[in-house]
Structures are given as structure tokens and as C-alpha cells.
Amino acid sequence: MSFSYFFPNLLLGVHIGLTPFTTIILIITTIIWGASTLASINGIPKEKWKKYTVFMGLMYIGNTMTILSQDLVTLYSFFAVMSFSVLGLILLNQTAFNYRSAVVYLGYTVVGEMMLFSAFIWMFSESGTLLIAQNQAQLLQSPNALWIILLLLIGFGIKLGMIPLHSWLPFVHPATPAPASAVLSGVVLKTGVLGWVRLIPIGQIQLESIGILLCYFGLLSIFIGAGLGLIQQKSKVILAYSSISQMGFIGIMVGVGLISPKTWPIISLMLLFFIAHHAICKSTLFLACGLNQRKVFHKRWVFNSIILIAGLSLAGLSFTSGFFAKTFIKKVAVFPAGIIELILVNLLPLSAVSTGLLVFHFWKQLSMSLESNQQNGRILECVLVLLVGSGFCIIMAVPNQLAFIDSWSVKALISPLVYISISGLIYYAIQKSLNEITVDITKVDNQKIRNYFADL
């Protein structure tokens, strides 16, 4: 599905439209936003409902228009609306931690917007047009392409949340309501990679050094994100680090596309699949954080099954969307010979262990949570089941182009089960030790900081 419209009287002339890539992103966005809206019913205190709906509405408009925009001004304007509206959701609760989270998020957001503004101005000065497609093509001839691409990688990379641009995520997620976190992790983070794909001519330009750097950062995100998540107590903080870990796979895919442009057509297809897989699974887990299963779910096994299916899909459990996504990365990725090939080929399979550990840790912490909530259990049950069901439907929509993946071999099917079983045994063996060294970043002990924000 493709279309394009031009509104000459808005801003500097607003171009909106859809391509096959952005159409899939928009469908995913609609599913996640619909589920989060349903989950918001009776889940937000009445005195905060008006403020919540205003900022969620602004974020939805910004998110949707970021996907639809086809010119630099529209993209920049609505990307900023989406980004800054998150501040209102962070400050729904007036606590010292929320203020601190807002400051951290604002700092990252301003830096990202400055990077993007500089890149867009630079691109326009060389191309003389605001259209995204023409600016992307112009980068192929630009003498400053490397610097512009670096600005774009950093500006959009902050939104993606991959190491080393990740520190805002563990602050923002525990400070926002669960439905907002579901949207933030499910679709807002993905606008970062959407910006990369739409503005950087991946598949047409070879930047091996930048591609290798992205692969290294992706690998660091996968394992460091999981490791840091294991020493957290709050379920939403654990999921924040899980998002950092999973964004590492996106970094690796984009990095491979820059290293080997000829592989980009098939990698871009899998990138879409991975985005859909992560959006559905992670949104399900964040929505689960908004309820207390002991009071809301009428059957405990239903809750546990949903959490484990969605969580272990992230780890690549056989027959789930995560299994297909990660099998594809290992099969198709073409790395340059040398140390990076040795590292990635041997360490990527172990990501199932690190993710599995994080999922079991999240499950345990969420099960131990006794926080009260006012959400409607029946509605949330339906939402969670719908999201997990949608995730399985994605599997049935895998294009025939992916048929060459030997996903159904005995070895391919058993390997994830072995890795996840190992992670379960490791977690069981070390959970007592982890309890002794657990760090809770949500504690703000500095009384001066509390007093400072209280006076604002």
C-alpha cells in the first residue's frame, strides 16, 4: 500500500504518505495504541485522567504523523511533539524520582533534537528540497555524507535506546503508567530505527566502519542490558533493560546492512518482522505490570502462561515469533572476516540464555509484587490475550521469501529449548545471591535533590 498527499497551506507544505515499510509500522502502531487505550480504562486516577489523555493524545498524534511524514519539517515537528509529550506523562506523579526522570529524559531528548536539526539543515542546504526521499538519495553524492549520517545515527539512536544512548529508559519506564510504557517501548522506540531506514541510504551505500561499530554496540546492548536488568527489583525497570537488550538486535541488523548493502533487501524485511515481534511481546509484558495478578486474574495459570509465552518469545523460544526473528539474523547476517565474525557468530546464540535469565527474573519480581491497582481485570485479560494472539498471527504472515531458513530442523528447534533451560537453571541457582546485590535505581536518597525539586 502506497499513497502520498500534499497540503501546501500547512507549515512549509506538509507531505504525508505511506510506503509498504511504513504501512506495516502503522498497523503495528494501531494495534499497540488500541490495546494501551483499552488498558487505560479505570487504570488512571480520576484527578489525573485529563492530563493523562492530553499527553497521550499528543504522543499518539506525534507518533502517527512521524510515520506518515514525507518531508523534513513535518518529520522533525511531529517527532518533537511525540518526544516532548512523554514529559507530561512522566510528571503525572509529583515525586522526586519523577522529577529526576524528567530531567534525565529532557537532557537526552534535547541533545537528540539538536542532532537531528543540524542534520536536517545540512541535508536541506545540499539538496534544496524538504522531501525525505530526495534527501536520502542526495546523501549518496554528498561529500559530507559521513558526518550527516553520524548525526542521524545519534539523533534517532537516542530514541532507539541502544547502548551507549540508553540511560534514560530505566528512569522513564517506572515513572510512567503501564499503558504509556507499553506504547513507549512497543512503538515509540521504533521511530528511531524508522528514522534510520528512511533517511540513511542503507543498502545503497557501504560504510563498513560504522556498520562494525553498530554491530559491536548491538552486541554490548544485548548482554549488558540483560546483565543490568538482572540486578533490578522493579518489574518495569527490568523490562526497560530488556528493551535495551533487544534493541541490540536492531543495531546488528542495521550494521550488517551498512557492511554488506546487497543483503539489505532481505534484512529490511526481517527488520520489520522483528519490530512487530518485539512490539507485541514487550507491550504485553508492560501491560502486565499494571495489574496485580492475585486480585485481577481469575485464573493464575492464565497470567503465568501469557507472561511466559510473551517473555520467552523474546528469548527465541521454538515456534514463537522470536524464534523466527533470531534464527533469521543468525542465518542471513554476513560479517566481514575477522574478530567481529568470531565474536558475533559465537555469542549471538548465547543471547537466548541472557534473555531467558531476564524473563525469569521479571516473572519472579512481578509475581512478588503486591502493589494495589484499580484497573479493570476483565478488560486487561482481553487485552493481554489479544496481544499474545496477535504475536502468533504474525508467524502465519511470514513471507515466502523466508522459506529458505531451515527453521524446522531438529537442531534449530531444540537449541533454543536447551539455552532457555540452561538460563532457568542458572537463575534458580543464583537468585539468592542476586537478592543480596540488587540495586534499585528508583531510590533517591539525596535529601538536597528532594528539597530542590520540592521547591520548583
C-alpha positions as CSV (number, residue, x, y, z in Angstrom):
1,M,0.0,0.0,0.0
2,S,1.4,3.4,-1.1
3,F,0.0,6.9,-1.3
4,S,1.1,10.5,-1.0
5,Y,-0.8,13.7,-0.3
6,F,0.4,17.3,-0.2
7,F,-1.1,20.1,2.0
8,P,0.5,23.4,0.8
9,N,-1.1,25.6,3.5
10,L,0.3,23.7,6.5
11,L,3.7,24.6,7.9
12,L,6.1,24.9,4.9
13,G,3.9,22.5,3.0
14,V,3.1,19.1,4.5
15,H,3.8,15.9,2.6
16,I,2.3,12.8,4.1
17,G,2.0,9.3,2.7
18,L,2.7,5.6,3.2
19,T,5.2,3.1,1.7
20,P,5.0,-0.7,2.1
21,F,7.5,-0.4,5.0
22,T,5.7,2.4,6.9
23,T,2.3,0.7,6.2
24,I,3.4,-2.3,8.3
25,I,4.7,0.1,11.0
26,L,1.4,2.0,11.1
27,I,-0.6,-1.3,11.5
28,I,1.6,-2.3,14.4
29,T,1.3,1.1,15.9
30,T,-2.5,1.0,15.7
31,I,-2.7,-2.4,17.4
32,I,-0.4,-1.3,20.3
33,W,-2.2,2.0,20.8
34,G,-5.6,0.4,20.7
35,A,-4.5,-2.2,23.4
36,S,-3.0,0.6,25.6
37,T,-6.1,2.7,25.3
38,L,-8.3,-0.2,26.5
39,A,-5.8,-0.9,29.3
40,S,-6.1,2.8,30.4
41,I,-9.8,2.4,31.2
42,N,-10.2,2.6,35.0
43,G,-6.5,2.4,35.3
44,I,-5.7,6.1,35.8
45,P,-6.9,8.1,38.9
46,K,-9.7,10.5,38.0
47,E,-7.8,13.5,39.1
48,K,-5.0,12.7,36.6
49,W,-7.2,11.5,33.8
50,K,-7.4,14.8,31.9
51,K,-3.7,15.4,32.0
52,Y,-3.0,11.8,31.0
53,T,-5.4,11.9,28.0
54,V,-3.9,15.2,26.7
55,F,-0.3,14.0,26.7
56,M,-1.2,10.5,25.5
57,G,-3.2,12.2,22.7
58,L,-0.3,14.4,21.8
59,M,2.1,11.4,21.8
60,Y,-0.3,9.5,19.5
61,I,-0.6,12.4,17.0
62,G,3.2,12.8,17.0
63,N,3.8,9.1,16.7
64,T,1.3,8.7,13.8
65,M,2.5,11.8,11.9
66,T,6.1,10.7,12.3
67,I,5.3,7.6,10.4
68,L,3.2,9.4,7.8
69,S,5.5,12.4,7.2
70,Q,7.4,12.6,3.9
71,D,9.2,15.9,4.4
72,L,11.9,17.0,6.8
73,V,9.9,19.8,8.5
74,T,6.8,17.6,9.2
75,L,9.0,14.7,10.4
76,Y,11.0,17.0,12.7
77,S,8.0,18.8,14.1
78,F,5.9,15.7,15.0
79,F,8.9,13.8,16.1
80,A,9.5,16.6,18.6
81,V,5.8,16.6,19.6
82,M,6.0,12.9,20.3
83,S,9.2,13.2,22.2
84,F,8.3,16.1,24.5
85,S,4.8,14.8,25.3
86,V,6.4,12.0,27.2
87,L,7.5,14.6,29.8
88,G,3.9,15.2,30.7
89,L,3.3,11.5,31.4
90,I,6.5,11.3,33.5
91,L,5.3,14.2,35.6
92,L,1.8,12.7,36.3
93,N,3.1,11.9,39.8
94,Q,5.0,14.8,41.5
95,T,7.7,12.8,43.2
96,A,11.5,13.4,43.5
97,F,12.1,10.4,41.3
98,N,9.7,11.6,38.6
99,Y,11.4,15.0,38.5
100,R,14.8,13.4,38.3
101,S,13.5,11.1,35.5
102,A,12.1,14.1,33.6
103,V,15.4,15.9,33.8
104,V,17.3,12.9,32.5
105,Y,14.8,12.3,29.7
106,L,14.7,16.0,28.8
107,G,18.5,16.1,28.5
108,Y,18.6,13.2,26.2
109,T,15.7,14.5,24.1
110,V,17.2,18.0,23.7
111,V,20.5,16.5,22.5
112,G,18.7,14.2,20.1
113,E,16.6,17.1,18.7
114,M,19.7,19.2,18.2
115,M,21.5,16.4,16.4
116,L,18.5,15.9,14.1
117,F,18.0,19.7,13.5
118,S,21.7,20.0,12.5
119,A,21.4,17.0,10.2
120,F,18.2,18.2,8.5
121,I,19.6,21.7,8.0
122,W,22.7,20.3,6.5
123,M,20.8,18.0,4.2
124,F,18.5,20.8,3.0
125,S,21.4,23.1,2.3
126,E,22.8,20.5,-0.1
127,S,19.7,19.1,-1.7
128,G,17.5,22.3,-1.8
129,T,14.4,20.2,-1.1
130,L,12.5,19.1,2.0
131,L,11.3,15.7,0.6
132,I,12.8,12.8,2.6
133,A,13.2,10.5,-0.4
134,Q,15.2,13.1,-2.4
135,N,17.4,14.0,0.6
136,Q,18.1,10.3,1.2
137,A,19.2,10.0,-2.5
138,Q,21.3,13.2,-2.2
139,L,23.4,11.6,0.6
140,L,24.9,9.2,-1.9
141,Q,26.6,12.1,-3.7
142,S,27.2,14.3,-0.6
143,P,30.8,15.0,0.3
144,N,29.6,15.4,3.9
145,A,27.6,12.1,3.9
146,L,29.6,10.5,6.7
147,W,29.0,13.4,9.2
148,I,25.3,13.7,8.3
149,I,24.8,10.0,8.8
150,L,26.6,10.2,12.2
151,L,24.3,13.0,13.3
152,L,21.3,10.9,12.2
153,L,22.6,7.8,13.9
154,I,23.0,9.6,17.2
155,G,19.8,11.7,16.9
156,F,17.5,8.8,16.2
157,G,19.6,6.4,18.2
158,I,18.7,8.2,21.4
159,K,15.1,7.3,20.7
160,L,16.0,3.7,19.9
161,G,17.7,3.4,23.3
162,M,20.7,1.2,22.3
163,I,23.9,1.4,24.3
164,P,25.5,3.9,24.7
165,L,22.4,6.1,24.3
166,H,20.2,4.1,26.7
167,S,20.4,5.6,30.2
168,W,17.1,7.4,30.0
169,L,15.0,4.2,29.6
170,P,15.4,2.8,33.2
171,F,14.2,6.2,34.5
172,V,11.3,6.8,32.2
173,H,9.5,3.5,32.3
174,P,9.0,3.3,36.1
175,A,7.9,6.9,36.1
176,T,5.1,6.5,33.6
177,P,1.8,4.5,33.8
178,A,1.9,1.0,32.4
179,P,-0.2,1.7,29.2
180,A,2.1,4.6,28.4
181,S,5.2,2.4,28.9
182,A,3.6,-0.2,26.6
183,V,3.3,2.4,23.8
184,L,6.7,3.9,24.6
185,S,8.5,0.5,24.3
186,G,6.3,-1.0,21.7
187,V,6.2,1.7,19.1
188,V,7.9,5.0,20.1
189,L,11.3,3.4,20.4
190,K,10.9,2.0,16.9
191,T,10.6,5.5,15.4
192,G,14.4,5.6,16.0
193,V,15.1,2.8,13.5
194,L,12.4,4.2,11.3
195,G,14.3,7.4,11.0
196,W,17.5,5.5,10.2
197,V,15.8,3.5,7.4
198,R,14.0,6.5,5.8
199,L,16.9,9.0,5.8
200,I,20.1,6.9,5.6
201,P,20.6,5.2,2.2
202,I,21.1,1.7,3.8
203,G,21.5,-0.9,1.0
204,Q,22.9,1.7,-1.4
205,I,26.0,2.9,0.5
206,Q,28.7,0.8,2.2
207,L,30.0,2.2,5.5
208,E,31.9,-0.8,6.9
209,S,33.5,1.0,9.8
210,I,30.1,2.4,11.0
211,G,28.4,-0.9,10.4
212,I,31.0,-2.7,12.5
213,L,30.6,-0.1,15.3
214,L,26.9,-0.6,15.3
215,C,27.4,-4.4,15.5
216,Y,29.6,-4.0,18.5
217,F,27.2,-1.6,20.2
218,G,24.4,-4.0,19.4
219,L,26.2,-6.9,21.0
220,L,27.0,-4.8,24.1
221,S,23.4,-3.8,24.3
222,I,22.2,-7.5,24.2
223,F,24.4,-8.7,27.0
224,I,25.0,-5.6,29.2
225,G,21.3,-4.7,29.0
226,A,20.3,-8.2,30.2
227,G,23.0,-8.1,32.9
228,L,22.0,-4.8,34.3
229,G,18.3,-5.9,34.3
230,L,19.2,-8.9,36.5
231,I,20.2,-6.7,39.4
232,Q,17.0,-4.7,39.4
233,Q,13.9,-5.2,41.6
234,K,11.2,-3.2,39.9
235,S,9.5,-5.1,37.1
236,K,9.3,-2.1,34.8
237,V,13.0,-1.3,35.3
238,I,13.7,-4.9,34.4
239,L,11.7,-4.5,31.2
240,A,13.5,-1.2,30.4
241,Y,16.8,-3.0,30.4
242,S,15.2,-5.8,28.4
243,S,14.3,-3.3,25.7
244,I,17.9,-2.0,25.7
245,S,19.0,-5.6,25.2
246,Q,16.5,-6.3,22.4
247,M,17.3,-3.1,20.6
248,G,20.8,-4.5,20.2
249,F,19.5,-6.9,17.6
250,I,18.1,-4.0,15.6
251,G,21.6,-2.3,15.8
252,I,23.2,-5.5,14.5
253,M,20.8,-5.8,11.6
254,V,21.3,-2.2,10.5
255,G,25.1,-2.6,11.0
256,V,25.1,-5.6,8.7
257,G,23.1,-3.6,6.1
258,L,25.8,-0.9,6.2
259,I,28.6,-3.6,6.0
260,S,27.0,-5.6,3.2
261,P,24.5,-3.4,1.2
262,K,23.4,-6.4,-1.0
263,T,21.9,-8.1,2.0
264,W,19.7,-5.1,2.9
265,P,16.5,-6.1,0.9
266,I,16.1,-9.3,2.9
267,I,17.4,-7.8,6.2
268,S,14.9,-4.9,5.9
269,L,12.1,-7.5,5.6
270,M,13.3,-9.2,8.7
271,L,13.7,-5.9,10.5
272,L,10.0,-5.3,10.0
273,F,9.2,-8.7,11.4
274,F,11.5,-8.2,14.4
275,I,9.9,-4.8,15.1
276,A,6.4,-6.4,15.0
277,H,7.6,-9.3,17.2
278,H,9.2,-7.0,19.9
279,A,6.3,-4.5,19.9
280,I,3.7,-7.2,20.6
281,C,5.7,-9.1,23.2
282,K,7.1,-6.2,25.1
283,S,3.8,-4.3,25.1
284,T,2.1,-7.4,26.6
285,L,4.7,-7.5,29.4
286,F,4.4,-3.8,30.2
287,L,0.6,-4.0,30.4
288,A,1.0,-6.9,32.8
289,C,2.9,-4.6,35.1
290,G,-0.2,-2.5,35.5
291,L,-2.1,-5.2,37.4
292,N,-1.8,-7.4,40.4
293,Q,-2.4,-11.0,39.2
294,R,-3.5,-12.1,42.7
295,K,-6.5,-9.8,42.6
296,V,-7.2,-9.2,38.9
297,F,-6.7,-12.5,37.1
298,H,-9.4,-15.1,38.0
299,K,-7.1,-18.0,37.0
300,R,-3.4,-17.7,37.9
301,W,-2.3,-20.1,35.2
302,V,-3.6,-17.7,32.5
303,F,-1.5,-14.9,33.8
304,N,1.6,-17.1,34.1
305,S,1.1,-18.5,30.6
306,I,0.8,-15.1,29.0
307,I,3.9,-13.8,30.7
308,L,6.0,-16.8,29.9
309,I,4.8,-17.0,26.2
310,A,5.5,-13.3,25.6
311,G,8.7,-13.3,27.6
312,L,10.2,-16.5,26.2
313,S,9.3,-15.4,22.7
314,L,11.8,-12.6,23.3
315,A,14.4,-15.2,24.2
316,G,13.7,-17.1,20.9
317,L,11.6,-20.0,22.2
318,S,10.8,-22.5,19.4
319,F,7.6,-21.9,17.4
320,T,7.3,-18.3,18.5
321,S,7.9,-15.1,16.5
322,G,11.2,-14.5,18.4
323,F,12.5,-17.9,17.2
324,F,12.0,-17.0,13.6
325,A,13.4,-13.5,14.0
326,K,16.6,-14.6,15.7
327,T,17.1,-17.6,13.5
328,F,16.9,-15.3,10.6
329,I,19.6,-13.0,12.0
330,K,22.0,-15.9,12.5
331,K,21.3,-17.4,9.1
332,V,21.5,-14.2,6.9
333,A,24.0,-12.0,8.7
334,V,27.1,-11.6,6.6
335,F,30.0,-10.3,8.7
336,P,33.5,-9.3,7.4
337,A,36.1,-11.9,8.2
338,G,38.0,-11.2,11.4
339,I,37.3,-10.7,15.1
340,I,33.8,-9.4,14.6
341,E,32.7,-12.5,12.8
342,L,34.2,-14.7,15.5
343,I,32.5,-12.7,18.3
344,L,29.1,-12.3,16.7
345,V,28.7,-15.8,15.3
346,N,29.7,-17.4,18.6
347,L,28.0,-15.0,21.0
348,L,24.6,-14.4,19.3
349,P,23.3,-17.9,20.2
350,L,24.0,-17.2,23.8
351,S,21.6,-14.2,23.8
352,A,18.9,-16.8,24.4
353,V,20.5,-17.5,27.8
354,S,20.8,-13.9,28.8
355,T,17.3,-13.0,27.7
356,G,15.9,-16.1,29.4
357,L,17.5,-15.1,32.6
358,L,15.9,-11.7,32.4
359,V,12.5,-13.1,31.6
360,F,12.6,-15.5,34.6
361,H,13.8,-12.6,36.8
362,F,11.0,-10.4,35.6
363,W,8.4,-13.1,36.2
364,K,9.6,-13.6,39.7
365,Q,9.6,-9.9,40.6
366,L,6.2,-9.3,39.0
367,S,4.8,-12.3,40.9
368,M,6.1,-10.9,44.2
369,S,4.6,-7.5,43.6
370,L,1.8,-6.7,46.0
371,E,1.1,-3.2,44.7
372,S,-2.5,-2.4,44.6
373,N,-4.2,-1.2,41.4
374,Q,-7.5,0.0,40.2
375,Q,-7.5,-1.5,36.7
376,N,-10.4,-3.5,35.2
377,G,-9.3,-7.1,35.3
378,R,-11.6,-8.4,32.6
379,I,-10.5,-5.7,30.1
380,L,-6.8,-6.3,30.8
381,E,-7.3,-10.1,30.4
382,C,-8.8,-9.5,27.0
383,V,-6.0,-7.0,26.0
384,L,-3.2,-9.3,27.1
385,V,-4.7,-12.4,25.4
386,L,-5.3,-10.3,22.2
387,L,-1.7,-9.1,22.1
388,V,-0.2,-12.6,22.6
389,G,-2.7,-13.9,19.9
390,S,-1.6,-11.2,17.5
391,G,2.0,-12.2,18.1
392,F,1.2,-15.8,17.0
393,C,-0.7,-14.4,14.0
394,I,2.4,-12.6,12.9
395,I,4.1,-16.0,12.5
396,M,1.5,-17.1,10.0
397,A,2.2,-13.9,7.9
398,V,5.9,-14.7,7.4
399,P,6.5,-14.1,3.7
400,N,7.6,-16.9,1.4
401,Q,10.9,-15.2,0.9
402,L,11.9,-16.5,4.3
403,A,11.2,-20.1,3.4
404,F,14.9,-20.8,2.8
405,I,15.5,-20.5,6.6
406,D,15.9,-24.1,7.9
407,S,13.8,-23.2,10.9
408,W,12.2,-26.6,11.2
409,S,15.3,-28.7,11.5
410,V,15.6,-30.7,14.8
411,K,18.8,-28.9,15.8
412,A,17.2,-25.4,15.1
413,L,14.2,-26.3,17.2
414,I,16.0,-27.9,20.1
415,S,18.8,-25.3,20.5
416,P,16.5,-22.5,21.9
417,L,14.9,-25.0,24.4
418,V,18.4,-26.0,25.6
419,Y,19.5,-22.4,26.0
420,I,16.3,-21.4,27.8
421,S,16.5,-24.4,30.1
422,I,20.1,-23.5,31.0
423,S,19.0,-19.9,31.8
424,G,16.3,-21.3,34.0
425,L,18.7,-23.5,35.9
426,I,21.3,-20.7,36.2
427,Y,18.6,-18.3,37.5
428,Y,17.4,-20.8,40.1
429,A,21.0,-21.3,41.3
430,I,21.9,-17.7,41.7
431,Q,18.7,-15.9,42.7
432,K,19.7,-15.8,46.4
433,S,23.0,-14.2,45.5
434,L,21.2,-11.7,43.3
435,N,18.9,-10.7,46.1
436,E,21.9,-9.6,48.1
437,I,23.4,-7.3,45.5
438,T,20.2,-6.0,44.0
439,V,20.3,-2.3,43.1
440,D,17.1,-0.2,42.9
441,I,17.7,2.9,40.9
442,T,14.4,4.3,41.9
443,K,15.7,5.2,45.3
444,V,16.7,8.8,45.6
445,D,18.5,9.2,48.9
446,N,20.0,12.6,48.4
447,Q,17.8,14.9,50.6
448,K,19.1,18.0,48.8
449,I,17.8,16.7,45.5
450,R,14.4,16.1,47.1
451,N,14.3,19.6,48.6
452,Y,15.4,21.2,45.3
453,F,12.7,19.6,43.3
454,A,10.1,20.2,46.0
455,D,10.7,23.9,45.7
456,L,10.2,24.0,41.9
